[in-house]
Amino acid sequence: MRFDAVPRPDAVGARPRDARGYPVPAITPWVGEEPRFALTDHGRSAECARERLCSVCGTLMPRGPVWRVVGATEAGAVGAALAAGLPYRNMAPTSEGPGHRACMLYAAMVCPYLARPNARRGVGAEHPDELTSHVVRGTARGALGAVVGFAEYEFAVTANRTLFRFLDVLEFLPYDTSDTLLAELRAELARGGQERR
């Protein structure tokens, strides 16, 4: 499905766009006139964490659940924990912040890397570290992705990055190709999208 055919939350529609027309997430850094989608702007990520702003649209997230999109490894771990009736908590921090349910469903569908299992990263991180070393040119998403809802998040801001941990899985929406999320996204937008829950 073409990205411009995917229904989008109003706040995402108000975001700046790249030359192709893709909305640029709130935490994406710009180099001149070009957004760097594979990177995270540390200052913006810290601001979103502190002010409880969605990492996609940059608007306030109400108290309560938050969502994020996860790749194959974490989707598998969440799915296995839920299947075994066990709690899941990402003990290894991630640099990927939370967002509204509608924004994360939209991001999963529109981001080429998140949308398909065989999609590969086109641009690698310029300064990889232990958290981002896996995010390099040519890395595939993997067989499974998921939009996961959590009861809450915690974060720490260091000198050069913002780290997140997520608590208590409330929703698990696994997918192979993201077009299977279209009905969820449409229903979420019909319910009020970013204001829900």
C-alpha atoms as a printed R data frame, in Angstrom:
    type eleno elety resid chain resno       x       y      z
1   ATOM     1    CA   MET     A     1   0.000   0.000  0.000
2   ATOM     2    CA   ARG     A     2   1.423   3.419 -0.916
3   ATOM     3    CA   PHE     A     3   2.205   5.627  2.080
4   ATOM     4    CA   ASP     A     4  -0.046   8.409  0.776
5   ATOM     5    CA   ALA     A     5  -3.009   6.003  0.693
6   ATOM     6    CA   VAL     A     6  -2.678   5.164  4.411
7   ATOM     7    CA   PRO     A     7  -5.145   7.154  6.561
8   ATOM     8    CA   ARG     A     8  -3.214   9.320  8.999
9   ATOM     9    CA   PRO     A     9  -3.837  10.993 12.326
10  ATOM    10    CA   ASP     A    10  -4.426  14.739 11.994
11  ATOM    11    CA   ALA     A    11  -1.338  15.604 14.053
12  ATOM    12    CA   VAL     A    12   0.836  13.466 11.770
13  ATOM    13    CA   GLY     A    13  -0.641  15.259  8.764
14  ATOM    14    CA   ALA     A    14   0.539  18.552 10.268
15  ATOM    15    CA   ARG     A    15   4.184  17.361 10.485
16  ATOM    16    CA   PRO     A    16   6.838  18.648  8.060
17  ATOM    17    CA   ARG     A    17   7.422  16.381  5.055
18  ATOM    18    CA   ASP     A    18  10.435  15.199  3.122
19  ATOM    19    CA   ALA     A    19  10.832  15.663 -0.642
20  ATOM    20    CA   ARG     A    20   8.785  12.484 -1.316
21  ATOM    21    CA   GLY     A    21   5.924  13.650  0.894
22  ATOM    22    CA   TYR     A    22   6.604  11.405  3.922
23  ATOM    23    CA   PRO     A    23   5.661  13.051  7.243
24  ATOM    24    CA   VAL     A    24   8.793  13.426  9.378
25  ATOM    25    CA   PRO     A    25   8.474  12.097 12.958
26  ATOM    26    CA   ALA     A    26   9.022  14.489 15.849
27  ATOM    27    CA   ILE     A    27  12.291  12.833 16.908
28  ATOM    28    CA   THR     A    28  13.873  12.685 13.447
29  ATOM    29    CA   PRO     A    29  16.878  14.995 12.987
30  ATOM    30    CA   TRP     A    30  17.348  17.166  9.925
31  ATOM    31    CA   VAL     A    31  20.610  17.776  8.083
32  ATOM    32    CA   GLY     A    32  19.983  20.902  6.058
33  ATOM    33    CA   GLU     A    33  16.750  20.294  4.173
34  ATOM    34    CA   GLU     A    34  16.891  16.486  4.544
35  ATOM    35    CA   PRO     A    35  15.448  14.436  7.417
36  ATOM    36    CA   ARG     A    36  17.612  11.520  8.605
37  ATOM    37    CA   PHE     A    37  14.976   8.844  9.244
38  ATOM    38    CA   ALA     A    38  17.409   6.206 10.574
39  ATOM    39    CA   LEU     A    39  18.647   8.544 13.323
40  ATOM    40    CA   THR     A    40  17.146  10.054 16.461
41  ATOM    41    CA   ASP     A    41  17.548  13.672 17.545
42  ATOM    42    CA   HIS     A    42  18.694  13.344 21.163
43  ATOM    43    CA   GLY     A    43  17.392  16.732 22.290
44  ATOM    44    CA   ARG     A    44  14.006  16.238 20.694
45  ATOM    45    CA   SER     A    45  13.730  12.697 22.084
46  ATOM    46    CA   ALA     A    46  14.544  13.992 25.580
47  ATOM    47    CA   GLU     A    47  11.939  16.747 25.224
48  ATOM    48    CA   CYS     A    48   9.304  14.224 24.117
49  ATOM    49    CA   ALA     A    49  10.140  11.942 27.068
50  ATOM    50    CA   ARG     A    50  10.059  14.718 29.662
51  ATOM    51    CA   GLU     A    51   6.911  16.396 28.354
52  ATOM    52    CA   ARG     A    52   5.099  13.158 27.476
53  ATOM    53    CA   LEU     A    53   4.958  13.981 23.767
54  ATOM    54    CA   CYS     A    54   4.405  11.381 21.060
55  ATOM    55    CA   SER     A    55   7.662  10.540 19.279
56  ATOM    56    CA   VAL     A    56   5.808  10.462 15.946
57  ATOM    57    CA   CYS     A    57   3.464  13.469 15.954
58  ATOM    58    CA   GLY     A    58   5.044  15.512 18.752
59  ATOM    59    CA   THR     A    59   1.772  16.232 20.569
60  ATOM    60    CA   LEU     A    60   0.813  15.448 24.155
61  ATOM    61    CA   MET     A    61   0.013  11.855 25.131
62  ATOM    62    CA   PRO     A    62  -2.617  11.682 27.872
63  ATOM    63    CA   ARG     A    63  -1.793   9.792 31.054
64  ATOM    64    CA   GLY     A    64  -2.279   6.082 30.601
65  ATOM    65    CA   PRO     A    65  -1.173   3.610 27.957
66  ATOM    66    CA   VAL     A    66   1.515   4.279 25.376
67  ATOM    67    CA   TRP     A    67   2.492   2.327 22.268
68  ATOM    68    CA   ARG     A    68   5.594   1.524 20.287
69  ATOM    69    CA   VAL     A    69   6.512  -0.502 17.217
70  ATOM    70    CA   VAL     A    70   8.945  -3.370 17.787
71  ATOM    71    CA   GLY     A    71  10.958  -5.539 15.414
72  ATOM    72    CA   ALA     A    72  11.256  -9.300 15.169
73  ATOM    73    CA   THR     A    73  13.365 -10.019 18.260
74  ATOM    74    CA   GLU     A    74  11.255  -8.026 20.696
75  ATOM    75    CA   ALA     A    75   7.969  -9.044 19.045
76  ATOM    76    CA   GLY     A    76   8.997 -12.669 19.505
77  ATOM    77    CA   ALA     A    77   9.911 -12.082 23.163
78  ATOM    78    CA   VAL     A    78   6.633 -10.293 23.918
79  ATOM    79    CA   GLY     A    79   4.611 -12.970 22.122
80  ATOM    80    CA   ALA     A    80   6.408 -15.792 23.954
81  ATOM    81    CA   ALA     A    81   5.902 -14.147 27.362
82  ATOM    82    CA   LEU     A    82   2.211 -13.566 26.721
83  ATOM    83    CA   ALA     A    83   1.723 -17.133 25.422
84  ATOM    84    CA   ALA     A    84   3.344 -18.476 28.599
85  ATOM    85    CA   GLY     A    85   1.226 -16.219 30.816
86  ATOM    86    CA   LEU     A    86   4.303 -14.318 31.998
87  ATOM    87    CA   PRO     A    87   4.818 -10.574 32.372
88  ATOM    88    CA   TYR     A    88   7.075  -8.846 29.860
89  ATOM    89    CA   ARG     A    89   9.341  -5.889 30.540
90  ATOM    90    CA   ASN     A    90  12.138  -4.788 28.258
91  ATOM    91    CA   MET     A    91  15.062  -4.942 30.691
92  ATOM    92    CA   ALA     A    92  17.464  -3.701 28.010
93  ATOM    93    CA   PRO     A    93  16.686  -0.023 27.434
94  ATOM    94    CA   THR     A    94  15.802   1.204 23.972
95  ATOM    95    CA   SER     A    95  16.292   4.579 22.338
96  ATOM    96    CA   GLU     A    96  12.889   4.304 20.630
97  ATOM    97    CA   GLY     A    97  10.263   6.402 22.394
98  ATOM    98    CA   PRO     A    98   6.520   5.853 22.800
99  ATOM    99    CA   GLY     A    99   3.567   7.388 21.026
100 ATOM   100    CA   HIS     A   100  -0.169   7.402 20.524
101 ATOM   101    CA   ARG     A   101  -1.768   4.171 19.349
102 ATOM   102    CA   ALA     A   102  -2.906   5.729 16.059
103 ATOM   103    CA   CYS     A   103   0.539   7.229 15.418
104 ATOM   104    CA   MET     A   104   2.319   3.921 15.998
105 ATOM   105    CA   LEU     A   105  -0.139   2.010 13.798
106 ATOM   106    CA   TYR     A   106   0.434   4.655 11.120
107 ATOM   107    CA   ALA     A   107   4.235   4.507 11.519
108 ATOM   108    CA   ALA     A   108   4.208   0.710 11.229
109 ATOM   109    CA   MET     A   109   2.314   0.977  7.953
110 ATOM   110    CA   VAL     A   110   4.179   3.897  6.384
111 ATOM   111    CA   CYS     A   111   7.809   3.343  7.368
112 ATOM   112    CA   PRO     A   112   9.297   1.081  4.674
113 ATOM   113    CA   TYR     A   113  11.567  -0.619  7.227
114 ATOM   114    CA   LEU     A   114   8.740  -1.385  9.653
115 ATOM   115    CA   ALA     A   115   6.151  -2.349  7.037
116 ATOM   116    CA   ARG     A   116   7.686  -5.500  5.521
117 ATOM   117    CA   PRO     A   117   9.846  -8.357  6.836
118 ATOM   118    CA   ASN     A   118  12.318  -8.185  3.954
119 ATOM   119    CA   ALA     A   119  12.665  -4.375  4.010
120 ATOM   120    CA   ARG     A   120  16.193  -3.225  4.738
121 ATOM   121    CA   ARG     A   121  17.573  -0.097  6.314
122 ATOM   122    CA   GLY     A   122  18.665   2.334  3.623
123 ATOM   123    CA   VAL     A   123  20.693   4.647  5.854
124 ATOM   124    CA   GLY     A   124  22.778   3.529  8.814
125 ATOM   125    CA   ALA     A   125  23.357   5.355 12.041
126 ATOM   126    CA   GLU     A   126  26.361   7.665 11.793
127 ATOM   127    CA   HIS     A   127  27.510   7.031 15.362
128 ATOM   128    CA   PRO     A   128  26.405   3.520 16.310
129 ATOM   129    CA   ASP     A   129  26.732   2.412 19.914
130 ATOM   130    CA   GLU     A   130  25.620  -0.667 21.821
131 ATOM   131    CA   LEU     A   131  21.973   0.398 21.458
132 ATOM   132    CA   THR     A   132  22.063   1.217 17.753
133 ATOM   133    CA   SER     A   133  24.812  -1.012 16.360
134 ATOM   134    CA   HIS     A   134  22.149  -3.351 14.945
135 ATOM   135    CA   VAL     A   135  20.570  -0.452 13.022
136 ATOM   136    CA   VAL     A   136  22.889  -0.346 10.038
137 ATOM   137    CA   ARG     A   137  22.561  -0.173  6.271
138 ATOM   138    CA   GLY     A   138  21.144  -3.433  4.937
139 ATOM   139    CA   THR     A   139  19.665  -4.715  8.211
140 ATOM   140    CA   ALA     A   140  16.291  -6.434  7.650
141 ATOM   141    CA   ARG     A   141  13.367  -5.948 10.041
142 ATOM   142    CA   GLY     A   142  12.803  -9.685 10.347
143 ATOM   143    CA   ALA     A   143   9.828 -11.983 10.013
144 ATOM   144    CA   LEU     A   144   7.605 -10.360 12.601
145 ATOM   145    CA   GLY     A   145   6.838  -6.856 13.754
146 ATOM   146    CA   ALA     A   146   4.321  -5.698 16.334
147 ATOM   147    CA   VAL     A   147   2.583  -2.637 17.670
148 ATOM   148    CA   VAL     A   148   2.631  -3.057 21.440
149 ATOM   149    CA   GLY     A   149   0.666  -1.116 24.045
150 ATOM   150    CA   PHE     A   150   2.159  -0.648 27.508
151 ATOM   151    CA   ALA     A   151   0.652   0.649 30.740
152 ATOM   152    CA   GLU     A   152   3.484   3.144 31.180
153 ATOM   153    CA   TYR     A   153   7.068   4.002 30.342
154 ATOM   154    CA   GLU     A   154  10.105   5.194 32.234
155 ATOM   155    CA   PHE     A   155  13.081   7.027 30.830
156 ATOM   156    CA   ALA     A   156  16.551   8.358 31.563
157 ATOM   157    CA   VAL     A   157  18.268  11.202 29.773
158 ATOM   158    CA   THR     A   158  22.044  10.981 29.572
159 ATOM   159    CA   ALA     A   159  24.520  13.397 27.999
160 ATOM   160    CA   ASN     A   160  24.033  11.944 24.522
161 ATOM   161    CA   ARG     A   161  20.877   9.824 24.424
162 ATOM   162    CA   THR     A   162  17.457   9.161 25.879
163 ATOM   163    CA   LEU     A   163  16.722   5.620 27.039
164 ATOM   164    CA   PHE     A   164  13.289   4.056 27.551
165 ATOM   165    CA   ARG     A   165  11.857   1.034 29.318
166 ATOM   166    CA   PHE     A   166   8.237  -0.026 28.981
167 ATOM   167    CA   LEU     A   167   6.040  -1.590 31.656
168 ATOM   168    CA   ASP     A   168   3.118  -4.021 31.542
169 ATOM   169    CA   VAL     A   169   1.944  -5.118 28.100
170 ATOM   170    CA   LEU     A   170  -1.699  -4.187 27.516
171 ATOM   171    CA   GLU     A   171  -1.980  -4.910 23.800
172 ATOM   172    CA   PHE     A   172   0.005  -6.976 21.310
173 ATOM   173    CA   LEU     A   173  -0.686  -6.598 17.596
174 ATOM   174    CA   PRO     A   174   1.815  -8.775 15.709
175 ATOM   175    CA   TYR     A   175   2.079  -8.526 11.935
176 ATOM   176    CA   ASP     A   176   4.097  -9.884  9.058
177 ATOM   177    CA   THR     A   177   3.222  -7.177  6.563
178 ATOM   178    CA   SER     A   178   1.753  -4.003  7.958
179 ATOM   179    CA   ASP     A   179  -1.215  -3.831  5.607
180 ATOM   180    CA   THR     A   180  -2.893  -6.221  8.060
181 ATOM   181    CA   LEU     A   181  -3.005  -3.271 10.506
182 ATOM   182    CA   LEU     A   182  -5.187  -1.145  8.225
183 ATOM   183    CA   ALA     A   183  -8.492  -2.106  9.865
184 ATOM   184    CA   GLU     A   184  -7.025  -1.349 13.334
185 ATOM   185    CA   LEU     A   185  -5.785   2.049 12.158
186 ATOM   186    CA   ARG     A   186  -9.110   2.973 10.552
187 ATOM   187    CA   ALA     A   187 -11.029   1.917 13.662
188 ATOM   188    CA   GLU     A   188  -8.647   3.870 15.915
189 ATOM   189    CA   LEU     A   189  -9.014   7.017 13.834
190 ATOM   190    CA   ALA     A   190 -12.816   6.595 13.829
191 ATOM   191    CA   ARG     A   191 -12.724   6.420 17.648
192 ATOM   192    CA   GLY     A   192 -10.821   9.674 17.865
193 ATOM   193    CA   GLY     A   193  -7.299   8.442 17.220
194 ATOM   194    CA   GLN     A   194  -4.876  10.275 19.439
195 ATOM   195    CA   GLU     A   195  -7.428  11.120 22.100
196 ATOM   196    CA   ARG     A   196  -8.381   7.505 22.774
197 ATOM   197    CA   ARG     A   197  -7.569   5.826 26.073
